């Protein structure tokens, strides 16, 4: 849970920086980082979908958690299965 809290704080900080610096190169880089994270986490979901199915629970929840936290979500599930 601590890792997820840290990830949320990092996301929040990046969003604040992005909003406070519109049109700057920093804001553009932050936007690209978010795009890269969305793509990477979507690929992670596709690659680890079988682990999440084996763990049970809502696939919609697993998808959302993976899109937000990536391996921080599915790695503990992988150990359980």
N, C-alpha and C positions, 0 to 999 in steps of 0.2 A: 504494500500500500504506500509506503514511503516513496518508492520509485515513481509511482503514478502521481503523487502529490508534487514531486520535483518536476516531472514532465509538465504538469499543468501550470506550475509557476513559471517555467521557461516559456511555454506558449503564451502566457499572459504578458510576460515581459516583452517578448517579441512583438506581440500585437500592440502594446502601448508604444514601443519604439516606432513601429510602422505607422501608427496613427499620428504620432507627434512629428514625424518627418516626411510628410507626403511629397512625392515627386523627387525625392533625393535618391542617390545611388544606393544608400543603405536600405531604404524602403523597397527598392527594386530587388536587392539581394534577398531580403527577408521574404518577399513574395515568391522568389524562385526556390528558396528553402522550403516553404510550405508546399509548393507544387511538387517538389522532389519527395517530400515526406508522404504526401498523398499517394503518389505513384508507388513508392517503396512499400508503404504499408498495405496497399491493395495487392501487390505481388506477394507480400508475406501472407496475407489472408488466403490467397489462392494456393500457395505452396503448403500451408499448414492447416488447410480446411479439414483434412482427415483427422488431425489431432483434436480439433475443436469438436468435431462430430462425435469422436470417441469419448470425449470428456462429458458430453451431454449438455443440456441446457439450451437456451435460445441461440440459434445461429445469428439472429439479428443483433443480439447482445454481443456475441463473439466478434461479429463484423465491426460494430461500433467501437468496441474496446481495442481491437487490432488497429483500426484506422486512427485512433487516438494515441495508443501506447506501443504498438508494434510488438516486439519480442517480449517486452515487459509483461504483456498479457498472456501470450501463448507459451512462453518458455516454462512457467510453472505447470501449465496443463500437460505439456509434453512429459514432464517428470512423473505426473500422476498416472498417465495412461500406460 
